[in-house]
């Protein structure tokens, strides 16, 4: 799907606040609400807009510790990367799983209540998952910039 300037303006507004009414977006870009609605639906159908989410503060939910974890998966056995990823989907605290190049097969973003919870998550869950080879953990001390909006 080719996006024009109007589509991009709609996306910028929705990324800033997904709860912005179509009537407000229409007012901002000088179009009718029906046109904005049609364009948003078209972008949903094309897979440009995948959903709407509330950004939640992990600390407000009791997750005081987080880490990035590089993982290597055993190769040439039943536990291929895809199978390992499927197993990680069910591990509470594993928030993101990315396939990567370089030294690590996967990069995880994990959350836990505290460092004891991180240890339990990593040692009792991730490291005990069939196919685990080795890992490298980087505990997050603070987040200086976290902007989920993509440039449009």
N, C-alpha and C positions, 0 to 999 in steps of 0.2 A: 504494500500500500504506500503510495506516495503522499506524504504529508505536506500540506501547504501552510502558509503563515497563520491562517486562522486556526487550523488544527493544532499547531504548535502553541498558539496563545491559549487555547482551551486546555491543553496538557499542562502548561506552566501554572495556570490557575488551579487546576485539580491537584497537581503535585504539592502546591503550597497549602491547599486546604480542600480535601476531597469532599467536604460537606458544603462547598459553595453551591448555592442554588443555580440552576441553569438560567433563571431569570437574571441573576446578578452577572453571570458570565456573559450573557447576551448583551446586557447593558454596557459592560466593559469593552466588548469588541464591536458593538454597533450592529448586532444581528437579532433576529427573533429567537425566543426561547425554543420554538419548534426546530429551528435550524441547528441550534446548539445540541438539542436532544438527538436529532438525526445524526449529526457528526459524531457525537459520543458513542451512539449505538454502532455506527460504522467502524469506529476505532476499536470497540469491544469485539465485534465480529471478526475483525482482521487480526486480533491478538495484540494490538498495540497497548490497549488498556487491559491488564490482567485481573484487576480487582481493586478494591478500596480497603484500606487498612488504617487502624488507629495506631499511632506510634506510642508505645507504652514504655515507661521508664522501668528498666529491670530492677533497680533498687527499691522502687515502690512496691514490687511484688516479692521482695525478700531475697532477690538474687544479688548478693553483695560481691560476688567474685565471677570473673569471666576470663577466658583464655582463648588463644588461637592454638590449634594443635595440628602439626603436620604429621601425617600418617603414611607409613609404607605398609602395603598389603602383600602377603605372600603370593608369589606368582607361580603359575603352572600347576596349581591345585584346584580343587573344587571351589575354594574361596577366592574367586576372581573379584575384581574391584566392584562390579555391579552387585554381586551377592553381598559383599561387605557393606556396601551403601544401604542395601535393603535392610540389613540387620541394624544399622545405625539409626534408621528412621524411628525405631521403637525405643531408643534410649532417651529417657527423660533428661533434659538439659542440653542435648545436642540440638542447637538452633539452626546451624547452617552446615551444609556439606558441599564442598566444591571439588571437582576433579581438576587436578593441576598437572603442570609439567615440572621438570626439574627433579630435585631430590625426593620429593614427596608425591605420593599418588593422590592424596586427599588433603584438603585444608578444612578443618572444622572450626566453628565458633561455638563455644560451650559456655553455659551459665550454671552457677551453683550458688547455694546459700552463702558459703564461705570457703576458705581454702581446704578445710576438711572435706567439704562436699565435693570440691574439685578433685581431690585425691580419690575419693570413693568413685566418682564418675569415671575418672580416667583409669584407675587400677582395677576396680571391680566390674566395670561395664565395658569400656572401650578395649582395654588390653586383654580382656577375657573373651572378646568376640572372635569366633573362629576365623582364621585368616590374618589376624593381626601379626605384623612383623616387628615394627618399631615405631616410636613416635618422638616428637620434639614439641615441647609445650612452652608457650610464651604467655605468662600471666599478664593480663591487662591491668596496669596500675592506674590508668585514667584515660578518658577519651576526650581529646581536644577538638575533634571535628567529626561529626556524623550526620551527613546530609544524604538522605535516600533519594532526593530528587535528581533525575538525570537531566543533563543539558538538552534542551529542545529548542 
